[in-house]
């Protein structure tokens, strides 16, 4: 069994996955950082699998990602939302990357 918690650490939203009953215990810790076109929710299954193997897993939001909502629907778990201001040049992170590149 695994516990999955939605938390904020230092003002950054994270998913915190741990083996059930071990939230307050010291554990080897993995920080799983997703890319700018994704979200922590999309990769939460890695947090689950690693926590099931005995690790504490912290999945933070990357900069410029918009909140993603998760809900159960008729086909199972559904994820809605779009990362990084719809991956457009309206995203300050993408603008910064392009200005460094040029």
N, C-alpha and C positions, 0 to 999 in steps of 0.2 A: 504494500500500500504506500501511497505517496501523498503528501500534502502540497497543494499549490496555493500560494498566497499572492495577492496583488498588493504591493506596498510602494512606498516612496522612500528612497534613500538619497539624502542630500538634495531633495527637490527633483529627483529623476524617478519616474515611474518604472518599477521593475516587477517581474514575476519571480518569486522566490520559491523554489521547489526543494523539498527535503523528504527523506524517508519518514513515513508516518511515525509520530511520537518522538522524533529527534530534533525538533525545531530549536530547542535551547541547548542542544549538545554540540560540542566541537566536532566538526566534520571536515574532511578535505573539500575545498571549495573550487568550483569552476565558474568563471564569468563567461557567459556565452553571448557574444556580441553580433547582432545581425547586420546586414548591409543596409544602405540608405534607401533602397526601394522595397524594403520588407518591413516586418514588425516583430516585436517579441512574441506576440500571440501566434504568428505563423510558425515560429520555431519552438513553441512551448512543448511540443512532443519530445524534443531533445532534452529539455529540462526534466520532463517526466521520466524518460528512459534512464538518464544519468542519476537522478534521485533514487530510482528503483535499484540502481547498482551501488548505492551507498554514499553518493556525493550530495553536497549542498550546491545548488545551481542558482545563480543570479543571472537573469536575462533582462538587461536594461533596454530602455528605448534609445535608439540612436538619435543624434541631433536631426532636426528637421522632419521627424516623423509625426504624423497626425495621429490622434487616438484612433484605435481600431476597436470596434465592438464585437463581442462574441456572444452568440445566442444559439440555443437549440432550435432547430427547425425540423420539418418532417423527414429530412434526409440525414439528420445528425447535427453536428456542430457546424454552424455557419459563421463566417468572418466577413465583416463589412467594414469599409473604410479604405482610404487611399493614402499611401505614404508620400511624404516629401512634397506637399503642395501639388499633388497630381503629377509628380516628376516633371514639373515645368520649370522654366526659368524664373518663376515667382518665388522659388525656394532660395533663401539667402545662402544655403550651403552649396547648392549647385552653382549659383552665381560666383561664389568665392572660388570654387574649384576651377571654373572656366577662366577666371581672371588670373589665377596662378599659372594655369596651363599656357595662356597666351603670352 
